Amino acid sequence: MAGNGDSQSQAGGLRRLGDGAAAWLCAAAMLGGRGAAARAVVRIAGLTGSDRVVDVGCGPGTAVREATRHAAGATGVDPNAASLALARWISAGRRIRDVTWLQGSAEHLPLPDACATVVWSLSAVHHWADREAGFAEARRVLAEGGRLLIAERSIKPGSRGHAAHGLSAPQAGQIAAQLASAGFTGVRVQTSRAGRRLLTIIQASTGLSEADG
Ligand SMILES: C[S@@+](CC[C@H](N)C(=O)[O-])C[C@H]1O[C@@H](n2cnc3c(N)ncnc32)[C@H](O)[C@@H]1O
């Protein structure tokens, strides 16, 4: 029996080691080719030195590090501990300042009300478990006049498997409608080239709408 217990705990240990290695590999894979998308959102968001950015689903943090070059500060939030560890390690190595990494999800942002001027989510909204809750959280942490950007790879309607990781035009339209229902104003959808990728970008703000004067 003792032998059984030993081999079970050994198998459990190996599985945990395997899961840990897989999580690190997945996180590292998210570093490839993300710079162009990060630069595109920085440009489209029109970041200035007074902006405070929150990146929801930051992965290993490429866009957060890009934000720190233009904004007053940036926070990366992700549920995945391995991605955050990689983000911290890279940022420490590059001596990046004014950056914070927090474990959390779009649906439960570990941040106070009105702490950000820009919230964005790159290639992550298609992973969120509950978009309505995520948009309510984005609205809560944005200050008045804050900007929200959702950026995803543009995909064809009806795409399957890995090709479905992104947003089709109808899906972008659905998100735009959800944002308007969540109280965002100035909602608009555009496409923008980022390196070899075509991105669909949905922008919205927490400011007054034109109709409100
Ligand atoms: C494809 S990666 C994109 C990472 C990064 N934004 C980038 O562009 O390199 C998707 C990320 O979404 C995160 N994610 C999954 N579910 C999430 C949720 N409910 N809220 C926030 N992020 C989530 C994953 O952990 C992962 O880091």
The ligand as an SDF file (V2000), in Angstrom:
LIG
                    3D

 27 29  0  0  0  0  0  0  0  0999 V2000
   -4.2190   35.3010  -25.9660 C   0  0  0  0  0  0  0  0  0  0  0  0
   -3.7470   35.8510  -24.3720 S   0  0  0  0  0  0  0  0  0  0  0  0
   -3.4300   37.5840  -24.6910 C   0  0  0  0  0  0  0  0  0  0  0  0
   -2.4440   38.1570  -23.7410 C   0  0  0  0  0  0  0  0  0  0  0  0
   -2.0360   39.6040  -24.0200 C   0  0  0  0  0  0  0  0  0  0  0  0
   -3.1580   40.5160  -23.8860 N   0  0  0  0  0  0  0  0  0  0  0  0
   -1.3910   39.7480  -25.3880 C   0  0  0  0  0  0  0  0  0  0  0  0
   -2.0270   40.3200  -26.2960 O   0  0  0  0  0  0  0  0  0  0  0  0
   -0.2640   39.2730  -25.5410 O   0  0  0  0  0  0  0  0  0  0  0  0
   -5.3020   35.8990  -23.4930 C   0  0  0  0  0  0  0  0  0  0  0  0
   -5.1500   36.2660  -22.0240 C   0  0  0  0  0  0  0  0  0  0  0  0
   -6.4450   36.4020  -21.4440 O   0  0  0  0  0  0  0  0  0  0  0  0
   -6.3630   35.9400  -20.1260 C   0  0  0  0  0  0  0  0  0  0  0  0
   -7.7250   35.6520  -19.6080 N   0  0  0  0  0  0  0  0  0  0  0  0
   -8.4340   34.4990  -19.6670 C   0  0  0  0  0  0  0  0  0  0  0  0
   -9.6140   34.6420  -19.0590 N   0  0  0  0  0  0  0  0  0  0  0  0
   -9.6710   35.9170  -18.6010 C   0  0  0  0  0  0  0  0  0  0  0  0
  -10.6290   36.6730  -17.8500 C   0  0  0  0  0  0  0  0  0  0  0  0
  -11.8120   36.1510  -17.4800 N   0  0  0  0  0  0  0  0  0  0  0  0
  -10.3450   37.9410  -17.5270 N   0  0  0  0  0  0  0  0  0  0  0  0
   -9.1680   38.4930  -17.9140 C   0  0  0  0  0  0  0  0  0  0  0  0
   -8.2240   37.8310  -18.6130 N   0  0  0  0  0  0  0  0  0  0  0  0
   -8.4670   36.5670  -18.9530 C   0  0  0  0  0  0  0  0  0  0  0  0
   -5.4620   34.7230  -20.2180 C   0  0  0  0  0  0  0  0  0  0  0  0
   -4.9150   34.3470  -18.9610 O   0  0  0  0  0  0  0  0  0  0  0  0
   -4.4120   35.2030  -21.2070 C   0  0  0  0  0  0  0  0  0  0  0  0
   -3.3120   35.7970  -20.5770 O   0  0  0  0  0  0  0  0  0  0  0  0
  1  2  1  0
  2  3  1  0
  2 10  1  0
  3  4  1  0
  4  5  1  0
  5  6  1  0
  5  7  1  0
  7  8  2  0
  7  9  1  0
 10 11  1  0
 11 12  1  0
 11 26  1  0
 12 13  1  0
 13 14  1  0
 13 24  1  0
 14 15  1  0
 14 23  1  0
 15 16  2  0
 16 17  1  0
 17 18  1  0
 17 23  2  0
 18 19  1  0
 18 20  2  0
 20 21  1  0
 21 22  2  0
 22 23  1  0
 24 25  1  0
 24 26  1  0
 26 27  1  0
M  CHG  2   2   1   9  -1
M  END
$$$$
